[in-house]
Amino acid sequence: MTLDRPAYRIKRRLLGKPLTTERISEEKLNNRTALGVLASDCISSSAYGSEEMLRVLVPVVGAAAFTLLMPVTGAILLVLLLLTLCYSDVVMIYTRAGGSYVVARENFGPDIAQIAAVALLVDYIVTVAVQVSAGTNALISLAHLVGGDFTGLDHLQIPVSVGVIVLLAYGNLRGIREAGRAFALPAYLFMAAVGLVLLVAAVRGLTGELPHADLHAAGVVPLGTPGDGWLYGASLFIVLRSFANGGSSLTGLEAISNGISAFREPQGRNARRTLITMSCVLGVLVLGVSTLAHFTHAVPYTDGTPTVIAQEAHLAFGGGLLGTAGLVFVQLATALVLYTGANTPFTGFPFLASFVAEDRFLPRLLTRRGHRLAFSNGIIALMVVSLALLLVTGASVDKLVALYAIGVFTAFTMAGAGLTAYHLRRREPYRRVKIAVNGLAAVISAAVVLIFAVTKFTEGAWLVVVVFPLGVWALIRINREYRREAAALQSLQPPGADRPRDLRHLVFVLVETLDLATIKALRYAHELRPDEIRAVHFAIDEAYGRRLAARWEATAATSVSLELVECPDRRLRHAMKELAARTTEDGRTSLTVLVPRRMYTNVLGKLLHRGTGEQMAKALGQLPHVAVTILPFDVSRALRALEEGRAPQPD
């Protein structure tokens, strides 16, 4: 007969068989799977990075935005190169999960490192909401371009996005390997889909058959001052704002360094190879999407759909059956990679949270591995907070982007600055080059943070600006509390401190009624061999107390006499505290209180009976010289024995 509780049996059915700790090494990812799992967030951001740049430029410079888009994209690719070199350094030096957090901690100390911790945690939360919202936009864009009755999907934006987040959390709760198998393929499908679009568009462009989008279609972002000049009508502020928006293309670049623990040995080398591959793919995708937008004039729409990349696929493939099939393939691949890009935080967030918790800046429960060796508490926490953010913003990508890049570029800044400090202290080959690269990466990343904070402040960035200092303060406050508790609990004691200091030991058995649970507690009291055992009943109901005393006297089941303590005000815990305090007031008497607790496995039993053991233990635990032990007794087992014709036993 199985002894598993119903809740555990349900958990086992949903998540599969539990994995033992020894299986952790088997749950590592090979490079191909790691590229699909950890790089999905980074690669998929190319689906909306160019669009976010155009969303700033088009209202100001009109059609000239498609010319200005290319140098801004070039600047983004330069930053990508610097950050790739920077994080290649990170994964080779710091081969444990944490990325910029570890870099900042090792070079600037644990308190400063909490800036990186908050940046990454915020980034992970926002990434889930952004990626899922963008994925749903891809599906809606398909509906708009194909037509038909599918446009009703607009009303399902939030329900679909919520369902995807819950599904991602479930997949990760099943364990790393299952998540890898499920989420690696979409990244490769997306690469193939965008590659196909670029190839077809290049062929049609060379033959002069590549059409332009309609810049005056209903719902497009209003065009600003028209012109053909490179900076016609544009200010430096607008260019910088567009550059900051385009920085969203680089989000997810840090995921490999944060999830390096998921790689097989040698972790540093495998992580660096995967990082370089991912950056090369991202660079090609970002350049390709921007170049195609430059030639097709695919323009953003005010409501976000159809997206720029969807328009590019539609213009490249054209109409007809094959064109529609190609469009469907691209949009489904885009939706899938965006959805699975939201899986990257479910891999990185729990690893990072567990690492920060090991340093005692987050609750220690985040360090525990769950049923399938995943950090279940971190996964569930990420799901809850990202769902809340999604609902608050209405799953709007434009609103979420305002919160997006500040977190990740703050992490980039900390990584670059930390590595600069690292190399300044060492004499090694190419030292000056490494200092220059990492320092420049830190400065540019800090500039992007500043630009975003200023230009997007009124659009929601103020929330992140406020959350950052509060988050850092909260983490440092948690650490301070842990250190205070450790100082109190781990203070050194003199030799022989484990020996009894009290000359007299009493045991009180709290009695509610005379039954098997009480008999079990009395039997245990004798096993403790105290100086005295007292059975105590607090008489809230005097008539019941007299009947209990009479029954107690009449039974031969116990040799311990029953003591009735009047409790006319029905304050049971207060009366027990007073009695315990009086008993131990001489400072030479220790008291153990045994509280029988009747356990019910069926729902009806739990509803019909109220347990007070925990409350009693909490109240008495505040007193010196007093210890409380709750003794559970399984009533359901006694019922089964009675039904089977056997006499129930106290234990």
ROTOR-909073 format. One record per residue (C-alpha): residue number from 1; x, y, z. Coordinates in steps of 0.2 Angstrom, whole numbers. Layout:
N
(node NUM,(X,Y,Z)),
...
***
This chain:
651
(node 1,(0,0,0)),
(node 2,(7,17,-5)),
(node 3,(10,30,9)),
(node 4,(11,45,-3)),
(node 5,(-1,59,0)),
(node 6,(-14,63,-14)),
(node 7,(-5,80,-17)),
(node 8,(12,71,-20)),
(node 9,(3,58,-31)),
(node 10,(-4,73,-42)),
(node 11,(13,81,-42)),
(node 12,(21,65,-48)),
(node 13,(9,63,-62)),
(node 14,(11,81,-68)),
(node 15,(30,82,-67)),
(node 16,(35,64,-69)),
(node 17,(46,53,-57)),
(node 18,(57,62,-45)),
(node 19,(75,64,-50)),
(node 20,(89,60,-37)),
(node 21,(103,73,-34)),
(node 22,(116,62,-42)),
(node 23,(107,65,-58)),
(node 24,(111,84,-59)),
(node 25,(127,80,-69)),
(node 26,(116,71,-82)),
(node 27,(104,86,-83)),
(node 28,(118,97,-92)),
(node 29,(115,104,-110)),
(node 30,(126,101,-125)),
(node 31,(131,116,-136)),
(node 32,(117,113,-149)),
(node 33,(103,112,-136)),
(node 34,(111,126,-126)),
(node 35,(110,137,-141)),
(node 36,(92,133,-144)),
(node 37,(87,135,-125)),
(node 38,(98,150,-119)),
(node 39,(100,159,-136)),
(node 40,(81,160,-140)),
(node 41,(79,176,-130)),
(node 42,(93,185,-139)),
(node 43,(90,178,-156)),
(node 44,(71,182,-156)),
(node 45,(74,200,-151)),
(node 46,(79,203,-169)),
(node 47,(60,201,-173)),
(node 48,(56,218,-165)),
(node 49,(73,227,-162)),
(node 50,(73,236,-179)),
(node 51,(54,240,-177)),
(node 52,(57,249,-161)),
(node 53,(70,259,-170)),
(node 54,(58,264,-183)),
(node 55,(45,268,-171)),
(node 56,(55,282,-165)),
(node 57,(62,288,-181)),
(node 58,(47,287,-193)),
(node 59,(36,300,-183)),
(node 60,(50,313,-184)),
(node 61,(59,311,-201)),
(node 62,(46,301,-211)),
(node 63,(53,290,-226)),
(node 64,(71,296,-222)),
(node 65,(69,285,-206)),
(node 66,(73,270,-218)),
(node 67,(90,278,-223)),
(node 68,(94,283,-205)),
(node 69,(90,266,-199)),
(node 70,(106,258,-206)),
(node 71,(119,269,-197)),
(node 72,(109,266,-181)),
(node 73,(109,247,-184)),
(node 74,(128,249,-187)),
(node 75,(130,257,-170)),
(node 76,(120,243,-162)),
(node 77,(131,229,-171)),
(node 78,(146,238,-164)),
(node 79,(140,237,-147)),
(node 80,(136,219,-150)),
(node 81,(154,216,-155)),
(node 82,(160,224,-139)),
(node 83,(148,215,-128)),
(node 84,(152,198,-136)),
(node 85,(171,201,-132)),
(node 86,(166,206,-115)),
(node 87,(155,191,-111)),
(node 88,(168,179,-119)),
(node 89,(179,185,-106)),
(node 90,(166,183,-92)),
(node 91,(162,165,-96)),
(node 92,(180,160,-97)),
(node 93,(185,168,-80)),
(node 94,(169,165,-70)),
(node 95,(162,148,-74)),
(node 96,(148,148,-62)),
(node 97,(130,154,-64)),
(node 98,(128,173,-61)),
(node 99,(136,182,-75)),
(node 100,(138,200,-71)),
(node 101,(133,197,-53)),
(node 102,(148,186,-50)),
(node 103,(159,198,-59)),
(node 104,(153,213,-49)),
(node 105,(154,203,-32)),
(node 106,(172,197,-35)),
(node 107,(178,214,-40)),
(node 108,(167,227,-31)),
(node 109,(161,217,-16)),
(node 110,(144,209,-12)),
(node 111,(134,226,-8)),
(node 112,(139,234,-25)),
(node 113,(135,217,-33)),
(node 114,(117,219,-28)),
(node 115,(115,232,-42)),
(node 116,(119,219,-55)),
(node 117,(107,206,-45)),
(node 118,(92,218,-46)),
(node 119,(96,223,-64)),
(node 120,(96,205,-70)),
(node 121,(81,200,-59)),
(node 122,(71,214,-66)),
(node 123,(77,210,-84)),
(node 124,(72,192,-82)),
(node 125,(54,197,-76)),
(node 126,(52,210,-90)),
(node 127,(59,198,-103)),
(node 128,(46,185,-100)),
(node 129,(32,198,-102)),
(node 130,(40,206,-118)),
(node 131,(44,190,-127)),
(node 132,(27,182,-124)),
(node 133,(18,198,-129)),
(node 134,(28,199,-145)),
(node 135,(25,181,-149)),
(node 136,(6,184,-148)),
(node 137,(8,199,-159)),
(node 138,(16,188,-172)),
(node 139,(1,177,-172)),
(node 140,(-11,192,-173)),
(node 141,(0,199,-188)),
(node 142,(-2,183,-197)),
(node 143,(-21,185,-195)),
(node 144,(-21,202,-201)),
(node 145,(-11,198,-217)),
(node 146,(-19,182,-221)),
(node 147,(-37,189,-217)),
(node 148,(-52,179,-213)),
(node 149,(-61,177,-197)),
(node 150,(-45,175,-187)),
(node 151,(-44,194,-183)),
(node 152,(-54,189,-167)),
(node 153,(-38,184,-160)),
(node 154,(-35,202,-155)),
(node 155,(-47,199,-140)),
(node 156,(-36,184,-135)),
(node 157,(-20,194,-133)),
(node 158,(-19,193,-114)),
(node 159,(-27,175,-112)),
(node 160,(-15,167,-124)),
(node 161,(0,176,-117)),
(node 162,(-5,171,-99)),
(node 163,(-7,153,-105)),
(node 164,(10,153,-113)),
(node 165,(18,159,-97)),
(node 166,(10,145,-87)),
(node 167,(15,132,-100)),
(node 168,(33,138,-100)),
(node 169,(34,137,-81)),
(node 170,(27,119,-82)),
(node 171,(40,114,-94)),
(node 172,(54,120,-84)),
(node 173,(47,112,-68)),
(node 174,(49,96,-77)),
(node 175,(67,98,-77)),
(node 176,(82,105,-88)),
(node 177,(83,91,-101)),
(node 178,(64,91,-104)),
(node 179,(64,110,-106)),
(node 180,(79,109,-118)),
(node 181,(71,96,-129)),
(node 182,(55,106,-130)),
(node 183,(62,123,-133)),
(node 184,(78,121,-143)),
(node 185,(70,118,-160)),
(node 186,(60,134,-162)),
(node 187,(77,144,-162)),
(node 188,(83,134,-177)),
(node 189,(66,136,-186)),
(node 190,(67,155,-184)),
(node 191,(84,156,-191)),
(node 192,(79,146,-206)),
(node 193,(63,156,-208)),
(node 194,(72,173,-208)),
(node 195,(86,166,-219)),
(node 196,(72,161,-231)),
(node 197,(64,178,-231)),
(node 198,(81,187,-234)),
(node 199,(86,175,-248)),
(node 200,(69,177,-257)),
(node 201,(70,196,-254)),
(node 202,(87,197,-261)),
(node 203,(83,187,-277)),
(node 204,(67,198,-280)),
(node 205,(77,214,-276)),
(node 206,(90,209,-289)),
(node 207,(77,206,-302)),
(node 208,(68,223,-297)),
(node 209,(52,214,-291)),
(node 210,(53,218,-273)),
(node 211,(38,229,-268)),
(node 212,(37,243,-256)),
(node 213,(25,244,-241)),
(node 214,(11,257,-241)),
(node 215,(17,271,-230)),
(node 216,(0,279,-229)),
(node 217,(-10,263,-225)),
(node 218,(-23,264,-211)),
(node 219,(-16,262,-194)),
(node 220,(3,265,-198)),
(node 221,(13,276,-187)),
(node 222,(10,294,-194)),
(node 223,(25,300,-205)),
(node 224,(35,315,-199)),
(node 225,(44,328,-210)),
(node 226,(48,319,-227)),
(node 227,(65,321,-234)),
(node 228,(79,312,-242)),
(node 229,(93,319,-231)),
(node 230,(103,308,-219)),
(node 231,(98,318,-204)),
(node 232,(85,329,-212)),
(node 233,(73,335,-198)),
(node 234,(81,323,-185)),
(node 235,(89,329,-169)),
(node 236,(103,320,-159)),
(node 237,(90,317,-146)),
(node 238,(80,307,-158)),
(node 239,(94,297,-165)),
(node 240,(100,293,-147)),
(node 241,(82,287,-142)),
(node 242,(81,276,-158)),
(node 243,(98,269,-153)),
(node 244,(92,265,-136)),
(node 245,(76,257,-143)),
(node 246,(87,247,-154)),
(node 247,(97,241,-139)),
(node 248,(82,229,-136)),
(node 249,(90,219,-150)),
(node 250,(104,214,-138)),
(node 251,(94,208,-123)),
(node 252,(97,190,-119)),
(node 253,(116,192,-123)),
(node 254,(120,189,-105)),
(node 255,(109,173,-104)),
(node 256,(123,161,-107)),
(node 257,(135,168,-94)),
(node 258,(120,168,-81)),
(node 259,(116,150,-86)),
(node 260,(134,143,-88)),
(node 261,(130,130,-74)),
(node 262,(119,121,-87)),
(node 263,(133,118,-99)),
(node 264,(143,102,-99)),
(node 265,(162,102,-95)),
(node 266,(172,111,-100)),
(node 267,(159,124,-96)),
(node 268,(169,140,-100)),
(node 269,(175,134,-117)),
(node 270,(158,127,-122)),
(node 271,(149,143,-116)),
(node 272,(161,154,-126)),
(node 273,(158,144,-142)),
(node 274,(139,145,-140)),
(node 275,(140,164,-136)),
(node 276,(150,168,-151)),
(node 277,(139,157,-162)),
(node 278,(124,166,-155)),
(node 279,(131,183,-157)),
(node 280,(135,180,-175)),
(node 281,(118,173,-179)),
(node 282,(110,189,-170)),
(node 283,(121,201,-180)),
(node 284,(116,193,-196)),
(node 285,(97,193,-191)),
(node 286,(97,211,-185)),
(node 287,(107,218,-200)),
(node 288,(96,207,-212)),
(node 289,(79,213,-204)),
(node 290,(85,232,-204)),
(node 291,(92,231,-222)),
(node 292,(75,223,-228)),
(node 293,(66,237,-219)),
(node 294,(77,249,-228)),
(node 295,(72,243,-245)),
(node 296,(54,238,-242)),
(node 297,(49,253,-231)),
(node 298,(40,241,-219)),
(node 299,(33,253,-206)),
(node 300,(27,250,-189)),
(node 301,(8,251,-185)),
(node 302,(2,260,-170)),
(node 303,(-7,245,-162)),
(node 304,(9,234,-165)),
(node 305,(2,223,-178)),
(node 306,(6,218,-192)),
(node 307,(24,219,-186)),
(node 308,(38,225,-197)),
(node 309,(45,207,-199)),
(node 310,(28,200,-204)),
(node 311,(26,214,-217)),
(node 312,(44,210,-224)),
(node 313,(39,191,-226)),
(node 314,(23,196,-234)),
(node 315,(32,208,-247)),
(node 316,(46,195,-250)),
(node 317,(34,180,-253)),
(node 318,(20,189,-262)),
(node 319,(3,182,-264)),
(node 320,(-3,166,-270)),
(node 321,(-3,149,-261)),
(node 322,(16,148,-260)),
(node 323,(17,165,-253)),
(node 324,(4,162,-240)),
(node 325,(12,146,-235)),
(node 326,(29,155,-233)),
(node 327,(21,169,-223)),
(node 328,(13,156,-211)),
(node 329,(29,147,-209)),
(node 330,(39,163,-205)),
(node 331,(25,170,-193)),
(node 332,(23,153,-184)),
(node 333,(42,151,-182)),
(node 334,(43,169,-176)),
(node 335,(29,166,-163)),
(node 336,(37,150,-157)),
(node 337,(55,158,-155)),
(node 338,(48,173,-146)),
(node 339,(38,162,-134)),
(node 340,(52,150,-131)),
(node 341,(64,166,-129)),
(node 342,(53,169,-114)),
(node 343,(60,152,-108)),
(node 344,(77,159,-106)),
(node 345,(73,168,-90)),
(node 346,(65,152,-83)),
(node 347,(82,144,-85)),
(node 348,(93,159,-79)),
(node 349,(82,167,-66)),
(node 350,(82,152,-54)),
(node 351,(100,149,-56)),
(node 352,(104,167,-52)),
(node 353,(92,168,-38)),
(node 354,(99,153,-30)),
(node 355,(116,160,-32)),
(node 356,(111,177,-24)),
(node 357,(102,167,-10)),
(node 358,(118,157,-6)),
(node 359,(126,174,-3)),
(node 360,(111,177,9)),
(node 361,(104,192,-1)),
(node 362,(88,182,-5)),
(node 363,(78,170,5)),
(node 364,(87,153,6)),
(node 365,(72,143,0)),
(node 366,(77,149,-18)),
(node 367,(92,137,-16)),
(node 368,(82,121,-15)),
(node 369,(80,110,-30)),
(node 370,(63,103,-33)),
(node 371,(55,87,-38)),
(node 372,(64,86,-55)),
(node 373,(80,95,-49)),
(node 374,(75,112,-56)),
(node 375,(74,127,-44)),
(node 376,(56,126,-42)),
(node 377,(53,141,-30)),
(node 378,(62,152,-42)),
(node 379,(52,146,-57)),
(node 380,(36,149,-48)),
(node 381,(41,166,-42)),
(node 382,(46,172,-59)),
(node 383,(29,165,-66)),
(node 384,(19,175,-54)),
(node 385,(28,191,-55)),
(node 386,(29,191,-74)),
(node 387,(10,187,-75)),
(node 388,(7,202,-64)),
(node 389,(17,213,-75)),
(node 390,(9,206,-91)),
(node 391,(-8,210,-84)),
(node 392,(-4,228,-78)),
(node 393,(4,233,-95)),
(node 394,(-10,224,-105)),
(node 395,(3,214,-114)),
(node 396,(9,229,-124)),
(node 397,(26,227,-131)),
(node 398,(29,246,-133)),
(node 399,(25,249,-114)),
(node 400,(36,235,-109)),
(node 401,(51,240,-119)),
(node 402,(52,256,-109)),
(node 403,(56,244,-94)),
(node 404,(66,232,-104)),
(node 405,(84,238,-109)),
(node 406,(88,247,-93)),
(node 407,(89,231,-83)),
(node 408,(100,222,-95)),
(node 409,(111,237,-100)),
(node 410,(114,240,-81)),
(node 411,(120,222,-80)),
(node 412,(131,225,-96)),
(node 413,(139,240,-87)),
(node 414,(143,230,-71)),
(node 415,(151,216,-81)),
(node 416,(161,228,-91)),
(node 417,(167,238,-76)),
(node 418,(170,223,-66)),
(node 419,(181,215,-79)),
(node 420,(190,231,-82)),
(node 421,(195,231,-63)),
(node 422,(200,213,-64)),
(node 423,(212,216,-78)),
(node 424,(219,232,-70)),
(node 425,(225,221,-56)),
(node 426,(234,208,-67)),
(node 427,(249,207,-78)),
(node 428,(244,196,-93)),
(node 429,(245,196,-112)),
(node 430,(234,208,-121)),
(node 431,(230,217,-105)),
(node 432,(228,234,-112)),
(node 433,(217,228,-126)),
(node 434,(206,219,-113)),
(node 435,(205,234,-102)),
(node 436,(200,245,-117)),
(node 437,(187,233,-124)),
(node 438,(178,230,-107)),
(node 439,(180,248,-102)),
(node 440,(172,254,-118)),
(node 441,(158,241,-116)),
(node 442,(154,248,-99)),
(node 443,(154,266,-104)),
(node 444,(143,263,-119)),
(node 445,(131,252,-109)),
(node 446,(130,265,-95)),
(node 447,(126,278,-109)),
(node 448,(112,267,-115)),
(node 449,(105,266,-98)),
(node 450,(105,285,-96)),
(node 451,(97,288,-113)),
(node 452,(83,276,-109)),
(node 453,(80,283,-92)),
(node 454,(79,300,-99)),
(node 455,(70,297,-115)),
(node 456,(58,284,-108)),
(node 457,(55,291,-91)),
(node 458,(37,297,-93)),
(node 459,(33,281,-103)),
(node 460,(36,269,-89)),
(node 461,(55,270,-86)),
(node 462,(52,279,-70)),
(node 463,(46,263,-62)),
(node 464,(62,254,-65)),
(node 465,(72,270,-59)),
(node 466,(62,269,-43)),
(node 467,(62,250,-41)),
(node 468,(81,249,-43)),
(node 469,(86,258,-27)),
(node 470,(72,250,-18)),
(node 471,(77,233,-24)),
(node 472,(95,235,-19)),
(node 473,(90,241,-2)),
(node 474,(79,226,0)),
(node 475,(92,214,-4)),
(node 476,(105,222,7)),
(node 477,(92,222,21)),
(node 478,(89,203,19)),
(node 479,(107,200,20)),
(node 480,(109,211,36)),
(node 481,(95,201,44)),
(node 482,(103,184,40)),
(node 483,(119,190,47)),
(node 484,(111,197,63)),
(node 485,(102,180,65)),
(node 486,(119,170,62)),
(node 487,(128,181,75)),
(node 488,(114,177,88)),
(node 489,(113,158,84)),
(node 490,(131,154,80)),
(node 491,(140,162,95)),
(node 492,(153,152,103)),
(node 493,(149,142,119)),
(node 494,(160,136,133)),
(node 495,(165,118,134)),
(node 496,(151,106,139)),
(node 497,(138,118,134)),
(node 498,(127,104,128)),
(node 499,(125,96,145)),
(node 500,(109,100,155)),
(node 501,(110,116,165)),
(node 502,(94,114,175)),
(node 503,(93,102,190)),
(node 504,(75,97,187)),
(node 505,(65,92,172)),
(node 506,(46,92,171)),
(node 507,(35,86,157)),
(node 508,(17,93,154)),
(node 509,(5,83,143)),
(node 510,(-9,94,137)),
(node 511,(-25,84,138)),
(node 512,(-40,88,128)),
(node 513,(-49,72,130)),
(node 514,(-44,54,135)),
(node 515,(-40,45,119)),
(node 516,(-27,36,109)),
(node 517,(-18,52,105)),
(node 518,(-17,57,123)),
(node 519,(-11,39,128)),
(node 520,(3,40,115)),
(node 521,(9,57,122)),
(node 522,(9,50,140)),
(node 523,(19,35,134)),
(node 524,(32,46,126)),
(node 525,(33,57,142)),
(node 526,(38,41,151)),
(node 527,(51,38,138)),
(node 528,(59,55,142)),
(node 529,(62,49,160)),
(node 530,(59,66,168)),
(node 531,(58,70,186)),
(node 532,(39,73,185)),
(node 533,(25,70,173)),
(node 534,(9,80,174)),
(node 535,(-6,78,163)),
(node 536,(-14,96,162)),
(node 537,(-32,100,156)),
(node 538,(-37,118,154)),
(node 539,(-55,119,160)),
(node 540,(-64,131,148)),
(node 541,(-80,121,151)),
(node 542,(-81,117,169)),
(node 543,(-94,103,167)),
(node 544,(-84,95,153)),
(node 545,(-69,96,165)),
(node 546,(-77,87,179)),
(node 547,(-83,73,167)),
(node 548,(-66,71,160)),
(node 549,(-58,70,178)),
(node 550,(-71,57,183)),
(node 551,(-67,47,167)),
(node 552,(-48,49,170)),
(node 553,(-50,43,188)),
(node 554,(-60,28,182)),
(node 555,(-48,22,169)),
(node 556,(-33,10,172)),
(node 557,(-24,16,156)),
(node 558,(-13,28,164)),
(node 559,(-4,30,180)),
(node 560,(-2,49,179)),
(node 561,(-15,60,188)),
(node 562,(-25,73,179)),
(node 563,(-23,92,184)),
(node 564,(-37,104,180)),
(node 565,(-32,122,177)),
(node 566,(-46,134,177)),
(node 567,(-47,145,161)),
(node 568,(-63,155,163)),
(node 569,(-58,168,150)),
(node 570,(-55,155,137)),
(node 571,(-38,162,133)),
(node 572,(-29,145,132)),
(node 573,(-12,150,126)),
(node 574,(-11,164,139)),
(node 575,(-16,152,153)),
(node 576,(-3,140,147)),
(node 577,(11,153,146)),
(node 578,(7,158,164)),
(node 579,(8,141,170)),
(node 580,(24,137,161)),
(node 581,(32,154,167)),
(node 582,(27,149,185)),
(node 583,(34,132,184)),
(node 584,(51,138,177)),
(node 585,(52,154,187)),
(node 586,(66,147,199)),
(node 587,(78,146,184)),
(node 588,(83,128,189)),
(node 589,(68,119,181)),
(node 590,(66,115,163)),
(node 591,(49,111,156)),
(node 592,(44,100,141)),
(node 593,(27,102,134)),
(node 594,(19,88,124)),
(node 595,(5,93,113)),
(node 596,(-5,78,105)),
(node 597,(-10,83,87)),
(node 598,(-24,73,79)),
(node 599,(-20,71,60)),
(node 600,(-34,69,47)),
(node 601,(-30,64,29)),
(node 602,(-48,66,23)),
(node 603,(-55,83,18)),
(node 604,(-70,81,30)),
(node 605,(-59,77,45)),
(node 606,(-48,93,42)),
(node 607,(-64,104,40)),
(node 608,(-72,97,56)),
(node 609,(-57,98,68)),
(node 610,(-46,113,71)),
(node 611,(-28,110,75)),
(node 612,(-20,122,89)),
(node 613,(-3,113,91)),
(node 614,(7,126,80)),
(node 615,(-1,141,89)),
(node 616,(3,133,106)),
(node 617,(21,129,101)),
(node 618,(23,147,95)),
(node 619,(17,155,111)),
(node 620,(27,144,122)),
(node 621,(43,145,112)),
(node 622,(46,163,117)),
(node 623,(49,157,135)),
(node 624,(66,152,142)),
(node 625,(68,134,149)),
(node 626,(53,129,139)),
(node 627,(53,116,125)),
(node 628,(37,111,115)),
(node 629,(35,95,105)),
(node 630,(20,91,94)),
(node 631,(16,73,94)),
(node 632,(5,68,78)),
(node 633,(-8,54,79)),
(node 634,(-15,48,63)),
(node 635,(-34,47,66)),
(node 636,(-37,40,49)),
(node 637,(-26,25,52)),
(node 638,(-36,21,68)),
(node 639,(-52,22,58)),
(node 640,(-46,10,45)),
(node 641,(-40,-2,59)),
(node 642,(-58,-1,67)),
(node 643,(-66,-4,50)),
(node 644,(-55,-20,48)),
(node 645,(-60,-27,65)),
(node 646,(-43,-23,73)),
(node 647,(-41,-13,89)),
(node 648,(-33,4,86)),
(node 649,(-16,6,95)),
(node 650,(-8,22,102)),
(node 651,(7,21,89)),
***
